[in-house]
Structures are given as structure tokens and as C-alpha cells.
Amino acid sequence: MFQSNVVEKCKANDRAAQLQLYRKYCDGMYIVAMRFVKNADDAEDVLQESFIKAFEKLHQFKGDVTFGAWLKRIVVNKSIDFLKSKTDKEVSLDDSYMQLIDVNDDWKVPSTISIEQVRCAINKLQEKYKYVVLMFLLEGYDHKEIAEVLNISASACRTRLSRGKSHLKELLKEKNYGTGS
């Protein structure tokens, strides 16, 4: 009830309702932005741009998902746009190497590896793999959603996830055996 009532007031340009919605979601969305941009100032910029876009596009929110899920998608998109603008690199993927992976494929790592080591290893992945792995593992997006956000095919998403997982396992293996940095 809270959510739909406040969202409706926001659609009517009620500033108090907008502030209430901002306060409810700003901390969680900041964490999402930080997972991608890795810098507090940049995450704040992404967060601000995300809320501005959310309030501008609020009329498009239909309530088929929670407001938080809708906003999270905006934050993820804005984070990726921010990172792309910093690097200005386009990456092409040769479809001849496409492979399918099982969504339930084993993502377990040895208990000797900490969550922080996994995060560090994810950050070392190439961008085309890092975004897919982050969105799949940390944000819980499925292949279709990731493909839509990144504007790639679902098969390219599965391939990038598979390759990202392989690279991640190699980085963690190096870390586990003490041969990594």
C-alpha cells in the first residue's frame, strides 16, 4: 500500500512524496551503483541521475514489478552507461564461438576463498564479462534481462557469462594457489 500510494503522489509531482521515495531507496540503490562504478563520487552521480530519470519516466511505471526493481534497473543501466562513457570502447563478440551454459551451473568456490577475493577477481574481468557476471551473480538478473540491459542477444549473454565464469575461476585458482597477485 505504501509503495503504490507514494508512487501515485510522485506521478502527481508531489515533492514530499518524491523525497519519501528517495529516502526509502537511496541507500540500497547507492550500493548497486557502487558495485559497478567502484567510486563513491561516481556512484552518487549515477544515483542522482537515476532518480532524476526515474521521476521523469515515472508515468512509464506500470506496477508490474516493484518500484524498487524498476528503479534498480535504471541504476544498473545508468552505471553501465557511466562506465562505457569513461572507456569509450566497443567490444564485438564473434557469434561462431557461442556456447550455451546451464543457468544452474556450479558457481561454488572453495571455502578458503573470501567474498572479498571473489569481488576483486570479478573487478579484474574484462568489461564485457564483468557486467554480465555482476548482473547475474550479484543483482540476480536472468539472461533475457541482462541481454536487454546490455543490448546484446540472449545467446551472447550466455556466452559472456560462461567465459566470465571461466576467467573468474582461473583468477580464483591463481589466488588459491598463491600464484596470483
LUMDRENLUM-302748 format. One record per atom (N, C-alpha, C): residue number from 1; residue in three letters; atom name; x, y, z. Coordinates in pm, whole numbers, plus 50000, padded with zeros to 5 digits. Atoms other than C-alpha are relative to their C-alpha. Layout:
N
   resi   resn   name      xx      yy      zz
    NUM    ALA     CA       X       Y       Z
...
This chain:
181
   resi   resn   name      xx      yy      zz
      1    MET      N   50082   49881   50000
      1    MET     CA   50000   50000   50000
      1    MET      C   50087   50125   50000
      2    PHE      N   49910   49884   49995
      2    PHE     CA   50281   50242   50089
      2    PHE      C   50051   50034   49862
      3    GLN      N   49934   49977   50127
      3    GLN     CA   50451   50199   49757
      3    GLN      C   49907   50062   49896
      4    SER      N   50089   49951   50105
      4    SER     CA   50153   50248   49525
      4    SER      C   49946   50139   50032
      5    ASN      N   50050   49870   49959
      5    ASN     CA   50019   50544   49725
      5    ASN      C   50106   50109   49977
      6    VAL      N   49892   49902   50016
      6    VAL     CA   50356   50723   49729
      6    VAL      C   50034   50019   49853
      7    VAL      N   49969   49990   50143
      7    VAL     CA   50423   50644   49363
      7    VAL      C   49895   50084   49929
      8    GLU      N   50107   49920   50061
      8    GLU     CA   50085   50786   49265
      8    GLU      C   50016   50149   50033
      9    LYS      N   49976   49860   49962
      9    LYS     CA   50161   51105   49459
      9    LYS      C   50119   50056   49923
     10    CYS      N   49883   49956   50078
     10    CYS     CA   50500   51123   49285
     10    CYS      C   49962   50029   49855
     11    LYS      N   50046   49978   50137
     11    LYS     CA   50328   51092   48948
     11    LYS      C   49928   50135   49988
     12    ALA      N   50068   49870   49997
     12    ALA     CA   50127   51400   49051
     12    ALA      C   50097   50112   50036
     13    ASN      N   49892   49904   49974
     13    ASN     CA   50462   51577   49111
     13    ASN      C   50000   50053   50143
     14    ASP      N   49999   49966   49859
     14    ASP     CA   50425   51578   49490
     14    ASP      C   50144   49988   50051
     15    ARG      N   49858   49998   49959
     15    ARG     CA   50773   51681   49615
     15    ARG      C   50023   49924   50130
     16    ALA      N   49984   50072   49873
     16    ALA     CA   50720   51539   49965
     16    ALA      C   49999   49849   49975
     17    ALA      N   50005   50143   50034
     17    ALA     CA   50630   51200   49816
     17    ALA      C   50128   49958   49929
     18    GLN      N   49875   50031   50070
     18    GLN     CA   50935   51215   49588
     18    GLN      C   50115   49986   50101
     19    LEU      N   49897   50007   49897
     19    LEU     CA   51157   51282   49889
     19    LEU      C   49984   49872   50082
     20    GLN      N   50027   50122   49924
     20    GLN     CA   50992   50996   50077
     20    GLN      C   50048   49876   49921
     21    LEU      N   49957   50111   50084
     21    LEU     CA   51055   50757   49786
     21    LEU      C   50152   49998   49988
     22    TYR      N   49855   49990   50007
     22    TYR     CA   51412   50882   49753
     22    TYR      C   50064   49944   50127
     23    ARG      N   49943   50045   49872
     23    ARG     CA   51483   50825   50122
     23    ARG      C   49986   49849   50019
     24    LYS      N   50023   50143   49985
     24    LYS     CA   51337   50476   50108
     24    LYS      C   50099   49918   49917
     25    TYR      N   49921   50080   50092
     25    TYR     CA   51552   50361   49815
     25    TYR      C   50144   50047   49978
     26    CYS      N   49869   49944   50035
     26    CYS     CA   51865   50581   49806
     26    CYS      C   50117   49913   50050
     27    ASP      N   49887   50079   49949
     27    ASP     CA   52089   50364   50028
     27    ASP      C   50021   49871   49923
     28    GLY      N   49990   50126   50074
     28    GLY     CA   52012   50038   49851
     28    GLY      C   50047   50021   49857
     29    MET      N   49961   49973   50138
     29    MET     CA   52049   50191   49506
     29    MET      C   50144   50053   49992
     30    TYR      N   49860   49956   49994
     30    TYR     CA   52377   50355   49608
     30    TYR      C   50092   49877   50001
     31    ILE      N   49921   50124   49994
     31    ILE     CA   52511   50007   49692
     31    ILE      C   50006   49934   49863
     32    VAL      N   50003   50057   50135
     32    VAL     CA   52401   49881   49350
     32    VAL      C   50096   50077   49909
     33    ALA      N   49912   49918   50085
     33    ALA     CA   52579   50172   49177
     33    ALA      C   50146   49977   50037
     34    MET      N   49861   50022   49957
     34    MET     CA   52894   50116   49386
     34    MET      C   50056   49868   49949
     35    ARG      N   49954   50129   50052
     35    ARG     CA   52913   49753   49273
     35    ARG      C   50054   50013   49859
     36    PHE      N   49957   49981   50138
     36    PHE     CA   52957   49881   48921
     36    PHE      C   50111   50104   49987
     37    VAL      N   49908   49889   50028
     37    VAL     CA   53141   50214   48936
     37    VAL      C   50119   50008   50095
     38    LYS      N   49887   50014   49906
     38    LYS     CA   53364   50146   49242
     38    LYS      C   50057   50132   50053
     39    ASN      N   49953   49871   49951
     39    ASN     CA   53392   50514   49336
     39    ASN      C   49880   50072   50061
     40    ALA      N   50112   49940   49928
     40    ALA     CA   53176   50694   49592
     40    ALA      C   49941   50121   49927
     41    ASP      N   50050   49882   50070
     41    ASP     CA   53154   51022   49400
     41    ASP      C   49926   49963   49872
     42    ASP      N   50065   50045   50124
     42    ASP     CA   53071   50846   49074
     42    ASP      C   49867   49931   50031
     43    ALA      N   50124   50070   49961
     43    ALA     CA   52811   50628   49250
     43    ALA      C   49892   50102   50038
     44    GLU      N   50097   49896   49965
     44    GLU     CA   52646   50941   49391
     44    GLU      C   49946   50068   49875
     45    ASP      N   50044   49940   50126
     45    ASP     CA   52637   51095   49043
     45    ASP      C   49902   49908   49927
     46    VAL      N   50087   50098   50065
     46    VAL     CA   52487   50777   48898
     46    VAL      C   49866   49994   50073
     47    LEU      N   50122   50006   49920
     47    LEU     CA   52234   50764   49182
     47    LEU      C   49911   50122   49972
     48    GLN      N   50076   49878   50026
     48    GLN     CA   52130   51126   49127
     48    GLN      C   49937   49995   49860
     49    GLU      N   50052   50009   50136
     49    GLU     CA   52093   51075   48752
     49    GLU      C   49889   49896   49990
     50    SER      N   50100   50106   50002
     50    SER     CA   51897   50756   48814
     50    SER      C   49867   50047   50058
     51    PHE      N   50124   49950   49941
     51    PHE     CA   51645   50924   49042
     51    PHE      C   49936   50106   49912
     52    ILE      N   50055   49899   50091
     52    ILE     CA   51607   51215   48803
     52    ILE      C   49926   49930   49886
     53    LYS      N   50064   50074   50110
     53    LYS     CA   51535   50971   48520
     53    LYS      C   49875   49929   50049
     54    ALA      N   50116   50072   49946
     54    ALA     CA   51301   50767   48740
     54    ALA      C   49881   50094   50018
     55    PHE      N   50110   49907   49980
     55    PHE     CA   51095   51073   48832
     55    PHE      C   49949   50055   49867
     56    GLU      N   50043   49954   50133
     56    GLU     CA   51092   51192   48469
     56    GLU      C   49917   49894   49929
     57    LYS      N   50065   50111   50070
     57    LYS     CA   50978   50848   48348
     57    LYS      C   49899   49926   50086
     58    LEU      N   50089   50068   49907
     58    LEU     CA   50751   50763   48639
     58    LEU      C   49867   49961   49937
     59    HIS      N   50125   50033   50069
     59    HIS     CA   50449   50768   48409
     59    HIS      C   50010   49865   49927
     60    GLN      N   49981   50129   50067
     60    GLN     CA   50601   50458   48242
     60    GLN      C   49997   49883   50099
     61    PHE      N   50005   50105   49899
     61    PHE     CA   50600   50266   48572
     61    PHE      C   49857   49949   50010
     62    LYS      N   50134   50059   50004
     62    LYS     CA   50304   50028   48543
     62    LYS      C   49966   49915   50121
     63    GLY      N   50027   50079   49880
     63    GLY     CA   50342   49839   48870
     63    GLY      C   50004   49850   49978
     64    ASP      N   49990   50144   50024
     64    ASP     CA   50403   49500   48705
     64    ASP      C   50117   49939   50076
     65    VAL      N   49892   50039   49908
     65    VAL     CA   50722   49482   48916
     65    VAL      C   49999   50103   50113
     66    THR      N   49995   49902   49891
     66    THR     CA   50801   49656   49244
     66    THR      C   50072   50125   49952
     67    PHE      N   49931   49877   50035
     67    PHE     CA   50915   50014   49227
     67    PHE      C   50151   49982   50018
     68    GLY      N   49857   50023   49974
     68    GLY     CA   51249   49903   49376
     68    GLY      C   50067   49925   49886
     69    ALA      N   49944   50075   50113
     69    ALA     CA   51306   49651   49095
     69    ALA      C   50008   50087   49876
     70    TRP      N   50002   49909   50114
     70    TRP     CA   51212   49911   48834
     70    TRP      C   50113   50103   50013
     71    LEU      N   49895   49902   49975
     71    LEU     CA   51445   50168   48989
     71    LEU      C   50139   49936   49990
     72    LYS      N   49872   50069   50006
     72    LYS     CA   51726   49913   49023
     72    LYS      C   50046   49982   49856
     73    ARG      N   49964   50014   50141
     73    ARG     CA   51715   49853   48650
     73    ARG      C   50052   50132   49944
     74    ILE      N   49953   49868   50043
     74    ILE     CA   51754   50226   48590
     74    ILE      C   50140   50024   50053
     75    VAL      N   49868   49980   49939
     75    VAL     CA   52051   50239   48831
     75    VAL      C   50105   49915   49929
     76    VAL      N   49905   50087   50070
     76    VAL     CA   52218   49942   48661
     76    VAL      C   50031   50057   49862
     77    ASN      N   49978   49942   50134
     77    ASN     CA   52167   50098   48317
     77    ASN      C   50085   50126   50007
     78    LYS      N   49923   49876   49986
     78    LYS     CA   52299   50435   48433
     78    LYS      C   50145   49971   50039
     79    SER      N   49864   50039   49960
     79    SER     CA   52601   50267   48597
     79    SER      C   50079   49951   49879
     80    ILE      N   49933   50053   50118
     80    ILE     CA   52684   50081   48278
     80    ILE      C   50026   50112   49899
     81    ASP      N   49979   49885   50091
     81    ASP     CA   52633   50395   48068
     81    ASP      C   50117   50085   50048
     82    PHE      N   49890   49922   49944
     82    PHE     CA   52868   50580   48302
     82    PHE      C   50134   49935   49970
     83    LEU      N   49874   50072   50024
     83    LEU     CA   53136   50313   48273
     83    LEU      C   50037   49999   49852
     84    LYS      N   49973   49998   50145
     84    LYS     CA   53102   50296   47896
     84    LYS      C   50050   50137   49956
     85    SER      N   49957   49865   50038
     85    SER     CA   53139   50672   47871
     85    SER      C   50143   50029   50044
     86    LYS      N   49863   49982   49953
     86    LYS     CA   53464   50652   48068
     86    LYS      C   50101   49927   49911
     87    THR      N   49906   50080   50077
     87    THR     CA   53617   50388   47845
     87    THR      C   49989   50020   49850
     88    ASP      N   50022   49980   50143
     88    ASP     CA   53463   50464   47505
     88    ASP      C   50051   49884   49915
     89    LYS      N   49957   50117   50076
     89    LYS     CA   53540   50109   47393
     89    LYS      C   49878   49919   49961
     90    GLU      N   50103   50092   50045
     90    GLU     CA   53312   49891   47188
     90    GLU      C   50063   49863   49986
     91    VAL      N   49948   50136   50006
     91    VAL     CA   53357   49517   47216
     91    VAL      C   49907   49917   49912
     92    SER      N   50082   50087   50084
     92    SER     CA   53239   49279   46946
     92    SER      C   50025   49856   50042
     93    LEU      N   49990   50140   49963
     93    LEU     CA   53173   48914   47006
     93    LEU      C   49968   49918   49877
     94    ASP      N   50017   50085   50116
     94    ASP     CA   53212   48658   46731
     94    ASP      C   49899   49891   50033
     95    ASP      N   50106   50097   49974
     95    ASP     CA   52891   48453   46719
     95    ASP      C   50041   49856   49975
     96    SER      N   49960   50137   50030
     96    SER     CA   53080   48150   46588
     96    SER      C   50049   49927   50125
     97    TYR      N   49952   50062   49877
     97    TYR     CA   53208   48088   46941
     97    TYR      C   49893   49988   50107
     98    MET      N   50107   50003   49902
     98    MET     CA   52868   48098   47110
     98    MET      C   49987   49861   50062
     99    GLN      N   50022   50124   49926
     99    GLN     CA   52818   47835   47378
     99    GLN      C   49887   50025   50098
    100    LEU      N   50106   49988   49901
    100    LEU     CA   52521   47770   47599
    100    LEU      C   50050   49947   50133
    101    ILE      N   49968   50052   49867
    101    ILE     CA   52558   47727   47973
    101    ILE      C   49871   49972   50074
    102    ASP      N   50113   50032   49915
    102    ASP     CA   52324   47580   48225
    102    ASP      C   49989   50107   50107
    103    VAL      N   50020   49896   49899
    103    VAL     CA   52175   47851   48448
    103    VAL      C   50032   49947   50139
    104    ASN      N   49973   50059   49870
    104    ASN     CA   52210   47611   48740
    104    ASN      C   50142   49947   50010
    105    ASP      N   49862   50044   50000
    105    ASP     CA   52574   47553   48656
    105    ASP      C   50066   50035   50134
    106    ASP      N   49935   49987   49870
    106    ASP     CA   52802   47524   48957
    106    ASP      C   50084   50128   50009
    107    TRP      N   49925   49876   49977
    107    TRP     CA   52925   47864   49081
    107    TRP      C   50072   49994   50134
    108    LYS      N   49938   50012   49868
    108    LYS     CA   53071   47730   49407
    108    LYS      C   50150   50020   49989
    109    VAL      N   49855   49983   49990
    109    VAL     CA   53423   47827   49510
    109    VAL      C   50047   49938   50131
    110    PRO      N   49950   50059   49876
    110    PRO     CA   53646   47671   49773
    110    PRO      C   49978   50093   50119
    111    SER      N   50029   49920   49881
    111    SER     CA   53571   47788   50127
    111    SER      C   50121   50083   50044
    112    THR      N   49880   49923   49965
    112    THR     CA   53929   47917   50152
    112    THR      C   50004   50135   49929
    113    ILE      N   50005   49874   50074
    113    ILE     CA   53840   48199   49913
    113    ILE      C   49892   50088   50060
    114    SER      N   50095   49909   49936
    114    SER     CA   53674   48500   50071
    114    SER      C   49913   50071   49897
    115    ILE      N   50089   49923   50087
    115    ILE     CA   53389   48705   49928
    115    ILE      C   50076   50118   49941
    116    GLU      N   49920   49887   50049
    116    GLU     CA   53632   48996   49900
    116    GLU      C   50091   49957   49886
    117    GLN      N   49915   50050   50109
    117    GLN     CA   53865   48784   49686
    117    GLN      C   49918   49977   49874
    118    VAL      N   50089   50019   50116
    118    VAL     CA   53573   48694   49460
    118    VAL      C   49969   50136   49938
    119    ARG      N   50030   49866   50052
    119    ARG     CA   53479   49063   49427
    119    ARG      C   50121   50059   49927
    120    CYS      N   49878   49949   50064
    120    CYS     CA   53839   49156   49348
    120    CYS      C   50023   49930   49865
    121    ALA      N   49982   50076   50124
    121    ALA     CA   53857   48880   49086
    121    ALA      C   49898   50045   49895
    122    ILE      N   50102   49952   50094
    122    ILE     CA   53529   48998   48927
    122    ILE      C   50044   50135   49942
    123    ASN      N   49956   49869   50046
    123    ASN     CA   53674   49350   48906
    123    ASN      C   50114   49991   49899
    124    LYS      N   49889   50018   50094
    124    LYS     CA   53972   49212   48710
    124    LYS      C   49953   49946   49865
    125    LEU      N   50052   50051   50126
    125    LEU     CA   53748   49064   48441
    125    LEU      C   49988   50111   49896
    126    GLN      N   50026   49904   50107
    126    GLN     CA   53719   49234   48103
    126    GLN      C   49857   50050   50015
    127    GLU      N   50132   49939   49981
    127    GLU     CA   53420   49469   48097
    127    GLU      C   49887   49916   49944
    128    LYS      N   50109   50074   50063
    128    LYS     CA   53218   49255   47858
    128    LYS      C   49959   49879   50084
    129    TYR      N   50031   50112   49912
    129    TYR     CA   53237   48969   48109
    129    TYR      C   49956   50050   50138
    130    LYS      N   50025   49950   49865
    130    LYS     CA   53234   49173   48429
    130    LYS      C   49854   50042   50018
    131    TYR      N   50138   49952   49986
    131    TYR     CA   52896   49338   48366
    131    TYR      C   49902   49884   50007
    132    VAL      N   50091   50114   50002
    132    VAL     CA   52727   49008   48285
    132    VAL      C   50011   49921   50131
    133    VAL      N   49980   50075   49875
    133    VAL     CA   52879   48831   48587
    133    VAL      C   49940   50078   50118
    134    LEU      N   50057   49918   49892
    134    LEU     CA   52787   49121   48819
    134    LEU      C   49848   49994   50000
    135    MET      N   50145   49997   50008
    135    MET     CA   52431   49137   48693
    135    MET      C   49939   49863   50032
    136    PHE      N   50051   50134   49977
    136    PHE     CA   52386   48759   48708
    136    PHE      C   50017   49958   50146
    137    LEU      N   49971   50048   49865
    137    LEU     CA   52554   48682   49041
    137    LEU      C   49953   50094   50109
    138    LEU      N   50027   49907   49891
    138    LEU     CA   52510   48997   49246
    138    LEU      C   49862   50064   49992
    139    GLU      N   50128   49931   50014
    139    GLU     CA   52198   49157   49103
    139    GLU      C   49883   49906   49973
    140    GLY      N   50105   50099   50018
    140    GLY     CA   52006   48839   49021
    140    GLY      C   49922   50009   49870
    141    TYR      N   50067   49992   50129
    141    TYR     CA   51915   48924   48663
    141    TYR      C   50013   49867   49926
    142    ASP      N   49989   50119   50084
    142    ASP     CA   51840   48641   48420
    142    ASP      C   50058   50042   49864
    143    HIS      N   49936   49972   50130
    143    HIS     CA   51985   48612   48068
    143    HIS      C   49921   50099   49916
    144    LYS      N   50084   49911   50081
    144    LYS     CA   51693   48784   47900
    144    LYS      C   50011   50144   50049
    145    GLU      N   49991   49865   49943
    145    GLU     CA   51706   49082   48137
    145    GLU      C   50138   50061   49974
    146    ILE      N   49865   49949   50024
    146    ILE     CA   52084   49115   48106
    146    ILE      C   50016   50037   49854
    147    ALA      N   49991   49973   50144
    147    ALA     CA   52059   49094   47727
    147    ALA      C   49931   50131   49965
    148    GLU      N   50073   49876   50027
    148    GLU     CA   51801   49374   47724
    148    GLU      C   50078   50122   50050
    149    VAL      N   49927   49887   49941
    149    VAL     CA   52004   49600   47954
    149    VAL      C   50125   50031   49920
    150    LEU      N   49874   49980   50070
    150    LEU     CA   52330   49547   47765
    150    LEU      C   49983   50010   49849
    151    ASN      N   50031   49994   50142
    151    ASN     CA   52159   49546   47425
    151    ASN      C   50081   49896   49921
    152    ILE      N   49936   50113   50068
    152    ILE     CA   52303   49207   47327
    152    ILE      C   49898   49887   49991
    153    SER      N   50092   50113   50010
    153    SER     CA   52141   48878   47231
    153    SER      C   50010   49914   50126
    154    ALA      N   49999   50089   49884
    154    ALA     CA   52049   48623   47497
    154    ALA      C   50113   49897   49986
    155    SER      N   49891   50096   50018
    155    SER     CA   52300   48380   47343
    155    SER      C   50135   50065   50027
    156    ALA      N   49876   49928   49968
    156    ALA     CA   52575   48643   47364
    156    ALA      C   50014   50015   50151
    157    CYS      N   49999   49989   49854
    157    CYS     CA   52478   48693   47728
    157    CYS      C   50047   49870   50063
    158    ARG      N   49961   50130   49945
    158    ARG     CA   52508   48322   47800
    158    ARG      C   50147   49972   49974
    159    THR      N   49859   50022   50034
    159    THR     CA   52843   48308   47623
    159    THR      C   50091   50085   50088
    160    ARG      N   49919   49912   49916
    160    ARG     CA   52979   48608   47809
    160    ARG      C   50000   49953   50145
    161    LEU      N   50006   50051   49863
    161    LEU     CA   52860   48460   48137
    161    LEU      C   50089   49876   50014
    162    SER      N   49917   50122   49997
    162    SER     CA   53025   48128   48057
    162    SER      C   50148   50035   49998
    163    ARG      N   49859   49960   50010
    163    ARG     CA   53352   48292   47956
    163    ARG      C   50043   50078   50124
    164    GLY      N   49970   49926   49879
    164    GLY     CA   53338   48529   48250
    164    GLY      C   50021   49907   50118
    165    LYS      N   49987   50099   49893
    165    LYS     CA   53288   48235   48483
    165    LYS      C   50133   49927   49988
    166    SER      N   49872   50070   50021
    166    SER     CA   53586   48054   48328
    166    SER      C   50118   50088   50041
    167    HIS      N   49892   49907   49963
    167    HIS     CA   53809   48360   48363
    167    HIS      C   50002   50023   50151
    168    LEU      N   50010   49980   49855
    168    LEU     CA   53682   48413   48718
    168    LEU      C   50059   49881   50075
    169    LYS      N   49945   50120   49936
    169    LYS     CA   53764   48054   48811
    169    LYS      C   50152   49997   49989
    170    GLU      N   49854   49996   50017
    170    GLU     CA   54116   48096   48668
    170    GLU      C   50064   50101   50096
    171    LEU      N   49947   49898   49908
    171    LEU     CA   54171   48416   48865
    171    LEU      C   49996   49951   50144
    172    LEU      N   50013   50050   49863
    172    LEU     CA   54047   48249   49183
    172    LEU      C   50095   49883   50024
    173    LYS      N   49907   50112   49987
    173    LYS     CA   54258   47940   49117
    173    LYS      C   50142   50054   50024
    174    GLU      N   49869   49937   49979
    174    GLU     CA   54568   48162   49087
    174    GLU      C   50010   50052   50142
    175    LYS      N   50003   49944   49865
    175    LYS     CA   54469   48331   49412
    175    LYS      C   50014   49888   50103
    176    ASN      N   50000   50113   49906
    176    ASN     CA   54411   47996   49584
    176    ASN      C   50135   49932   50008
    177    TYR      N   49871   50068   50001
    177    TYR     CA   54748   47855   49478
    177    TYR      C   50116   50097   50026
    178    GLY      N   49896   49902   49965
    178    GLY     CA   54935   48175   49560
    178    GLY      C   50081   50048   49882
    179    THR      N   49925   49955   50118
    179    THR     CA   55044   48240   49201
    179    THR      C   49948   50131   49949
    180    GLY      N   50058   49873   50045
    180    GLY     CA   54818   48542   49158
    180    GLY      C   50059   50117   50076
    181    SER      N   49948   49880   49934
    181    SER     CA   54885   48898   49263
    181    SER      C   49932   50026   50131
